[in-house]
Amino acid sequence: MSSDVETSLDASGWSLNRNSKRFLDPAWNDTEESAKLSLFDSLVIYHDIDSRSAALNMAIDEALLEFTTESIIRFYKWNHPALSFGYFGKFADVAHHKTERDLVRRWTGGGIVFHGNDLTYSIVIPGSDEAFSESSISIYEKVHAAIRMALSTSGKRTELADVAAPKISESCFANAVRADVLWNGQKVAGAAQRRTRRGLLQQGSIQGVDLPADFEISFALRLTDNCQEKTLDGQILQRAEEIGAQKYTRAAWLRRR
């Protein structure tokens, strides 16, 4: 584990602060005031059109945290059905899926997530961005509020969970925690974070709900009114290959717990 790591947060243990109430209040969520949460002054969007291996996807997110000097959101796909599980998870809980899915241990916390038909995203906030000074919980809430509002443009009445449901399994989407996105009572968006001295990484998945065609940009525009699109450059991909070879493809990382 890198020496600059401070915390890897497991959302299942989070509680919200008192100032968070407005993000969980349906009446507030439906007002014009909530049209933009303005978490960021500006945001770079990476539409990673290439589907990649589970290990490389995790490594790219870590490389972006290492290099970026501006806040970014990356949307990405998987080249095989995959399963990611949190930093604190036990390999024994996922080992029986190894013949059917690519397994990867995330650097972030949280539970088991099945990938393939979901929309996966990562948000990276460098330590130099003012948004980094917000609490991890506040960032989690605001991002999920943005997802909820982007879904509402297609007529889907979603809400943010106001309490944590009892944990019934190690599967992330079986257990809603406060500020997760719910549709018809089912969790459709969850995330986990890693905060270091360099910045914050949030990795999230949206699944079990049909997304409008313009969902990605609608989501981003709820977080800022200043977006620009970029493509991953060679330096990031080269560093990600190195990180993947050193960590995410190794049995020692996968089976560390």
C-alpha positions as CSV (number, residue, x, y, z in Angstrom):
1,M,0.0,0.0,0.0
2,S,1.3,3.4,-0.9
3,S,2.8,5.5,1.9
4,D,0.5,8.4,1.1
5,V,-2.7,6.5,1.8
6,E,-4.7,7.9,4.6
7,T,-8.0,6.1,4.5
8,S,-10.0,3.6,2.4
9,L,-13.7,4.1,3.2
10,D,-16.3,1.4,3.3
11,A,-19.7,3.1,2.8
12,S,-21.5,0.4,4.8
13,G,-20.0,2.1,7.9
14,W,-20.7,5.7,7.1
15,S,-23.1,8.0,8.8
16,L,-24.0,11.4,7.5
17,N,-23.4,14.7,9.2
18,R,-26.2,17.1,10.2
19,N,-25.6,19.4,7.4
20,S,-26.4,16.6,4.9
21,K,-30.2,16.6,5.5
22,R,-31.1,18.7,2.5
23,F,-29.5,16.2,0.1
24,L,-31.8,13.5,1.5
25,D,-35.0,15.6,1.5
26,P,-37.2,14.8,-1.5
27,A,-38.8,18.3,-1.4
28,W,-35.4,20.0,-1.6
29,N,-34.3,17.6,-4.3
30,D,-37.2,18.6,-6.6
31,T,-36.6,22.4,-6.4
32,E,-34.8,24.5,-9.1
33,E,-32.1,25.2,-6.5
34,S,-30.9,21.6,-6.9
35,A,-30.5,21.8,-10.7
36,K,-26.7,22.1,-10.2
37,L,-24.9,21.0,-7.0
38,S,-21.7,22.8,-8.1
39,L,-19.3,20.5,-6.4
40,F,-16.6,21.6,-8.9
41,D,-15.6,24.8,-10.5
42,S,-14.7,22.7,-13.6
43,L,-14.6,19.0,-14.5
44,V,-12.8,17.0,-17.1
45,I,-14.8,14.2,-18.7
46,Y,-13.1,11.0,-20.0
47,H,-15.4,8.8,-22.1
48,D,-13.2,5.7,-22.1
49,I,-14.6,4.1,-25.2
50,D,-12.2,1.1,-25.0
51,S,-13.5,-1.7,-22.9
52,R,-10.6,-2.9,-20.7
53,S,-9.7,-5.7,-18.3
54,A,-10.7,-5.5,-14.7
55,A,-7.1,-5.0,-13.6
56,L,-6.4,-2.2,-16.1
57,N,-9.6,-0.4,-15.2
58,M,-8.5,-0.3,-11.5
59,A,-5.0,0.7,-12.5
60,I,-6.1,3.6,-14.7
61,D,-8.2,5.1,-11.8
62,E,-5.1,4.9,-9.6
63,A,-2.9,6.4,-12.2
64,L,-5.3,9.3,-12.7
65,L,-5.2,10.0,-9.0
66,E,-1.4,10.0,-9.1
67,F,-1.1,12.4,-12.1
68,T,-4.2,14.6,-12.4
69,T,-4.1,18.3,-11.4
70,E,-7.7,18.8,-12.2
71,S,-10.9,17.1,-11.1
72,I,-12.1,14.5,-13.5
73,I,-14.9,12.0,-14.1
74,R,-14.2,8.9,-16.1
75,F,-16.9,6.6,-17.6
76,Y,-15.7,3.1,-18.6
77,K,-16.5,-0.4,-19.6
78,W,-15.3,-4.0,-19.1
79,N,-14.0,-6.3,-21.8
80,H,-15.3,-9.4,-19.9
81,P,-17.9,-9.9,-17.2
82,A,-16.1,-8.9,-14.0
83,L,-16.4,-8.7,-10.3
84,S,-14.7,-6.1,-8.1
85,F,-14.6,-6.3,-4.4
86,G,-13.4,-3.8,-1.7
87,Y,-10.0,-3.4,-0.2
88,F,-11.2,-4.9,3.1
89,G,-13.1,-7.7,1.4
90,K,-12.3,-11.4,1.7
91,F,-11.2,-13.3,-1.3
92,A,-13.0,-16.4,0.0
93,D,-16.3,-14.6,-0.5
94,V,-15.7,-14.2,-4.3
95,A,-13.5,-17.2,-5.1
96,H,-16.4,-19.3,-6.5
97,H,-16.9,-16.7,-9.2
98,K,-13.4,-17.0,-10.7
99,T,-14.5,-19.4,-13.5
100,E,-17.2,-17.1,-14.8
101,R,-15.8,-13.5,-14.1
102,D,-12.6,-11.6,-14.0
103,L,-11.9,-10.9,-10.3
104,V,-10.2,-7.7,-9.0
105,R,-9.7,-6.2,-5.6
106,R,-10.4,-2.5,-5.6
107,W,-8.2,0.1,-3.9
108,T,-11.4,1.6,-2.5
109,G,-13.6,0.0,0.2
110,G,-17.2,-1.3,-0.1
111,G,-18.7,-4.6,-1.1
112,I,-18.9,-7.0,-4.1
113,V,-20.0,-5.4,-7.4
114,F,-20.8,-7.3,-10.6
115,H,-19.7,-5.5,-13.7
116,G,-20.6,-5.9,-17.4
117,N,-24.0,-4.4,-17.9
118,D,-23.5,-1.5,-15.5
119,L,-22.3,2.1,-16.1
120,T,-19.1,2.4,-14.1
121,Y,-17.5,5.7,-13.3
122,S,-14.6,7.1,-11.3
123,I,-14.3,10.6,-9.9
124,V,-10.8,11.9,-9.0
125,I,-10.3,15.1,-7.0
126,P,-6.7,16.3,-6.6
127,G,-5.7,17.8,-3.3
128,S,-5.3,21.2,-4.9
129,D,-9.0,21.4,-5.8
130,E,-11.3,23.2,-3.4
131,A,-13.7,20.3,-3.5
132,F,-11.1,18.1,-1.8
133,S,-11.7,20.2,1.4
134,E,-15.2,18.8,1.6
135,S,-15.8,15.8,3.8
136,S,-15.8,12.4,2.1
137,I,-19.4,12.0,3.1
138,S,-20.4,15.3,1.6
139,I,-18.8,14.4,-1.7
140,Y,-20.5,11.0,-1.7
141,E,-23.9,12.6,-1.1
142,K,-23.5,15.3,-3.7
143,V,-22.4,12.8,-6.4
144,H,-25.4,10.6,-5.7
145,A,-27.7,13.6,-5.7
146,A,-26.4,14.4,-9.1
147,I,-27.1,10.9,-10.3
148,R,-30.6,11.1,-8.9
149,M,-31.3,14.3,-10.7
150,A,-29.9,13.1,-14.0
151,L,-32.2,10.1,-13.8
152,S,-35.1,12.3,-13.2
153,T,-34.8,13.9,-16.7
154,S,-36.1,10.6,-18.1
155,G,-39.0,10.5,-15.7
156,K,-37.6,8.1,-13.2
157,R,-38.6,9.0,-9.7
158,T,-35.5,8.0,-7.7
159,E,-34.6,8.9,-4.2
160,L,-31.6,8.9,-1.8
161,A,-31.7,6.4,1.0
162,D,-32.1,8.2,4.3
163,V,-31.1,5.3,6.5
164,A,-28.8,2.3,6.1
165,A,-30.6,-0.9,5.5
166,P,-29.6,-4.0,7.5
167,K,-26.7,-5.8,5.8
168,I,-27.9,-9.0,4.2
169,S,-24.9,-10.0,2.1
170,E,-21.5,-9.0,0.9
171,S,-23.0,-7.8,-2.4
172,C,-22.9,-4.0,-2.6
173,F,-26.3,-3.7,-4.4
174,A,-28.1,-5.9,-1.8
175,N,-27.3,-3.4,0.9
176,A,-28.3,0.3,0.6
177,V,-26.5,2.8,2.9
178,R,-27.5,6.4,3.5
179,A,-27.3,8.5,0.3
180,D,-27.3,5.6,-2.1
181,V,-29.7,6.0,-5.0
182,L,-32.9,4.0,-4.9
183,W,-35.5,3.3,-7.6
184,N,-38.7,1.5,-6.6
185,G,-37.0,0.7,-3.3
186,Q,-34.0,-1.0,-5.0
187,K,-30.5,0.3,-4.9
188,V,-29.3,1.4,-8.4
189,A,-26.2,3.4,-7.6
190,G,-23.5,2.9,-5.0
191,A,-19.8,3.9,-4.6
192,A,-16.7,3.6,-2.5
193,Q,-13.8,6.0,-1.9
194,R,-10.1,6.2,-1.2
195,R,-8.6,9.4,0.2
196,T,-4.8,10.1,0.1
197,R,-2.7,13.2,0.6
198,R,-2.8,13.6,-3.2
199,G,-6.5,13.5,-3.6
200,L,-9.7,11.5,-3.5
201,L,-10.9,8.7,-5.7
202,Q,-14.5,7.7,-5.8
203,Q,-15.5,4.6,-7.8
204,G,-19.1,4.0,-8.5
205,S,-21.5,1.8,-10.4
206,I,-25.0,2.4,-11.7
207,Q,-27.1,-0.7,-12.6
208,G,-30.6,-2.1,-12.7
209,V,-32.1,0.9,-14.3
210,D,-32.3,2.1,-17.9
211,L,-30.2,5.2,-18.5
212,P,-31.2,8.0,-20.9
213,A,-28.9,8.4,-23.9
214,D,-27.4,11.7,-22.6
215,F,-27.1,10.4,-19.0
216,E,-23.3,10.8,-18.7
217,I,-23.2,14.5,-19.7
218,S,-26.4,15.2,-17.7
219,F,-24.8,13.7,-14.6
220,A,-21.6,15.7,-15.1
221,L,-23.5,19.0,-15.6
222,R,-25.2,18.5,-12.3
223,L,-21.8,18.8,-10.6
224,T,-20.5,21.8,-12.5
225,D,-21.5,24.1,-15.4
226,N,-17.9,24.0,-16.8
227,C,-17.1,20.6,-18.4
228,Q,-14.5,19.7,-21.0
229,E,-14.0,16.3,-22.7
230,K,-10.6,14.7,-23.0
231,T,-9.1,11.4,-24.0
232,L,-6.7,9.3,-21.9
233,D,-3.1,10.1,-22.9
234,G,-0.2,7.7,-23.4
235,Q,1.5,8.7,-20.1
236,I,-1.6,7.8,-18.0
237,L,-2.0,4.5,-19.9
238,Q,1.7,3.6,-19.5
239,R,1.6,4.3,-15.8
240,A,-1.6,2.3,-15.5
241,E,0.1,-0.7,-17.2
242,E,2.9,-0.5,-14.6
243,I,0.5,-0.3,-11.7
244,G,-1.6,-3.2,-13.0
245,A,1.5,-5.4,-13.4
246,Q,2.7,-4.4,-9.9
247,K,-0.6,-4.7,-8.1
248,Y,-3.9,-5.6,-9.7
249,T,-2.8,-8.6,-11.7
250,R,-0.9,-10.2,-8.8
251,A,-2.4,-13.0,-6.7
252,A,-0.8,-11.4,-3.6
253,W,-3.0,-8.4,-4.1
254,L,-6.2,-10.3,-5.0
255,R,-5.8,-12.8,-2.1
256,R,-4.4,-10.4,0.5
257,R,-7.3,-11.0,2.8
